[in-house]
Amino acid sequence: MVWHRRLGHPNTQILSYVLNSDLPGNKDRYSLSLECDSCKLGKSKTLPFPLHASRASHCFDLIHSDVWGPSPTLRTDSGGEYLSTEFQAFLAFKGIIHQRSCPSTPQQNGVAERTNRHLLDVVRTLLLESSVPSMFWVEALKTATHLINRLPSQVLHMESPYFRLFAKQPSYDHLRIFGCVCFVHLPPHERHKLSAQSVRCAFLGYNMCQKGFVCYDPTLHRTRISRNVIFFENQHFFPVSSSTVSSSSTVVLPSFEQQFSDLHPVSSRFQPGIVYTRRSRPQSLSVAHPISDPTTLQMQSVAAPSVRRSSRVSVPPNRYGFPSSSSGNSISALTAALSKFDIPTCYSHAAKHDCWRQAMQEEIAALEANHTWDIEPCPPTIVPLGCKWVYSVKVRSDGSLDRYKARLVALGNNQEYGVNYEETFAPVAKMTTVRTILALAASSDWPLHQMDVKNAFLHGDLKECIYMKPPPGLFPSPTSHVCKLRRSLYGLKQASRAWFEKFRTTLLQFSFRQSKYDTSLFLRKSDMGIVVLLVYVDDIVITGSDSALLGQLKTHLSESFHMKDLGPLTYFLGLEVHHSPSGISLNQHKYASDLVATAGLQGATSVDTPMELNVKLRKEEGDLLADPSLYRKLVGSLVYLTITRPDISFAVQQVSQFLQTPRHLHLAAVRRIIRYVQGTSTRGLFFPAGNSTRLAAYSDADWAGCADTRRSITGWCVFLGDALISWKSKKQDRVSKSSTESEYRAMSLACSEIIWLRGMLAELDFSETDPTPLHADNTSAIQITANPVYHERTKHIEVDCHSIREAFEARVITLPHISTDLQIADIFTKALPRQLLLKDSFAVHTRTALLSTFVDNTVTVEHAREYGHTHLSEIVSYADRFQNKAILLIHFSARYTTDEIQEAVSALPPPLGGRVFALTEGF
């Protein structure tokens, strides 16, 4: 069995021949009655094709290849990589005969295809048997190639490729079991007399250029090549996964394995544990119960200690709180149950349903009405692009069905740069611009309208000559004619650019001007006011003070394109917009709910903070996730959620650093953020009516906050009056030598944002005449800006950071000092405890002292009472501590009468008691 594993799991016939031959290195005989589970899991067989009747007489006379190089004869498939003009000219120049297989006939290139399959069989088996992570598949492939070249082959009459090429038998003395434990002797510069003389590594194969073994060093996270290696072949370096024990425990969908424990129904007696506590060594994952029938799965709850939320224990549950592999099918079953709509994946399935047939007919009719193509015979030298149907459903903001949608998509992945496409970039609106426009509209009482361009990409004019195969369903029978595209089509690489250029030209012809600060922002001024248009691909937001010009613009767009007037703005790019006399509230409630469902955490208990206090996530701590795709999907969704949720910006920034190689501890942090979002899904931003249009900014930074790189975290936010419109939580690009330096870098970045916003506001006729205050809590950083003196501790700071000095001298900004307790940007630089999080998120989102951490659809005084401020006088005082405004807005609650509220206000000491107190019935 040892030699079976050393040789890369060959079949019984090959192994028997090797062991019974006189090849070097074969000393012992082992039983050939093998029952190798890894072979059963990693290999599968199909009926072979017949052997070729002809055989080459010399080595390299006939090369079978998918991707290879020059030879007397080259036999390949008909892939595009072999058909380029340059490659064909090279073959002709070298006198190489190029033999190609017919399309969709890999059997004609069977040797190369069979070799690929053989290699993948061995690679799969090596990885499964040794539990080596799939990130080392390249090393496994090199090892498989090394072994196959040294094993006898039936095709070569039980001779090895190595023997055929070099005319001598290969040696097996150096072969060892892939993935086993090994100890590499350290070179002199890495050891001293009293330290360990070797390091424990994982054996990952053989080096082709040096006579040594390839070993992975987990301490330095790199491979070592050495000949001084001792092997423990009976020990796996990586923990043995339970899925390799037997085929009955293998889950069909590995991307869902060991991802989430809270997908199971959570008992009211238990609360999911928090799993941030460090472990000195990884724990193995075990399967609680094997799966016998996927259709009769029982949801298994993971028992966690019953704890009070106010006194959470820090001891994590077993297996990091993640389910065993037996939950994989449960997850897939749950995902299927949550799917509301049956969306087909191919034309043959869609053609069986009237709703999808009608959607495809509408799409074809729109394409033909738009003169998207001309039907022509295919030129003999042209290989037309393919196309396919993509099906989806349009849903309303409440999740209900709007309509079925079928879209014809060109297979642009086959396009060649310089032949049928060139530039592809197309701008989209910045989210800061979106929030700024909404804040201005709320402040100035501008109407907000939304329009949608139907089949937007079909309006773009193509400059290149592109031929495409007819879409399925266009002709009743196959034809040799193709579609010569006149206009752009979804799927083409240049489609978005062509559409934006068409839309831009149309607006410029209507006397609109493109903004210099956001190319997706267009504006036109008149004697009656201004009209502003913001475009994000095919979604358009229009607002302004000139209602007549606004109506003319909508008419002009409807005449130029097939437009759909959606009326007042209520739902834009997943953002829910709620209008009220008090202002505009913005949230992503549906998007957040969908994210919770995607993570399978509907039944999980919510938490009070997005991240545990004093937790430092590290890049290399914990076990690697078997499949990182779901982690990346969840983090990407959380990044989009930060458009209206600045309170999770820091936590999302932290987990976004580990997308390449996420681990279980990182996934636990993501799960906690989602559980926090679950309990606060209706929270968002509020843009008050009649708001000031003066900018104010806050800047903060930690120092050496990253545990891996010791880089600092920058945090800043910018308000337009009382409306938060821009913020950032980001790791700095270099290490700062002091907290002053890190704060100075953060202030410089915030200053750049201020300059950009001031320019855009000036374009919109909201010019800033006074300098913008940039609040900072580091006196030294303020002094460096105000007094440009170079000395030993600042001379290394880059010149670009000193641009803030010019802005300060030009009176673009001022730098008022603010107490650390009142620093709003603190929420973007570190994880905060519940009380401070409530304080900072309160100040960040509702600088107008709305008595809620965020503006929900129903805001009541009870929100403030939940935070420990029982009496109204305490509530009003708490609200005023974090802003300096004359108007205090409180949603009227039946719990308090008007007299009680007025009494509470009058009881406050001056000047609080003398401030204007407004009651509103709702938002």
Secondary structure, DSSP 8 states (H G I E B T S, - for coil): -HHHHHTTS--HHHHHHHHHS--TT-----------HHHHHH----------S---SSTTSSEE-SS----SEEEE---GGG--HHHHHHHHHHT-EEEE--TT-GGGGHHHHHHHHHHHHHHHHHHHHHT--GGGHHHHHHHHHHHHTTS-BTTTTSB-HHHHHHSS----TT---TTEEEEEE--GGG--TTS-SEEEEEEEEE-SSSSSEEEEETTTTEEEEES-EEEEEEEESS---GGGT-GGG--S-GGGTTS-STTS---TT-------S--SS------SS--S-GGG------------GGG------GGGG---GGGHHHHHHHHHHH--S---SSHHHHTTSHHHHHHHHHHHHHHHHTT-EEEEE--TT---B-EEEEEEEEE-TTS-EEEEEEEEEE-GGG--BTTTB---------HHHHHHHHHHHHHHT--EEEEEETTGGGGSEEEEEEEE---TTSSSS--SEEEEEEE--TT-TTHHHHHHHHHHHHHHHTT-EE-SS-TTEEEEEETTEEEEEEEETTEEEEEES-HHHHHHHHHHHHHHS-EEEEEE--EETTEEEEEETTEEEEE-HHHHHHHHHHHT-TTS---SSSS-TT----TT-S-B-S--HHHHHHHHHHHHHTTT-GGGHHHHHHHGGGSSS-BHHHHHHHHHHHHHHHHTTT-EEEEETT----EEEEEEE-SS--TTT---EEEEEEEETTEEEEEEEEE-SS--SSHHHHHHHHHHHHHHHHHHHHHHHHHTT----S-EEEEBS-HHHHHHHHS----TTTTTS-GGGGHHHHHHHTTSEE--B--GGG-GGGGGTS---HHHHHHHHHHHH-TT--SSSS--SS--THHHHHTT--SHHHHHHHHHTT---SEEEEE--TTS-HHHHHHHHHTS-TTGGGSEEEEES--
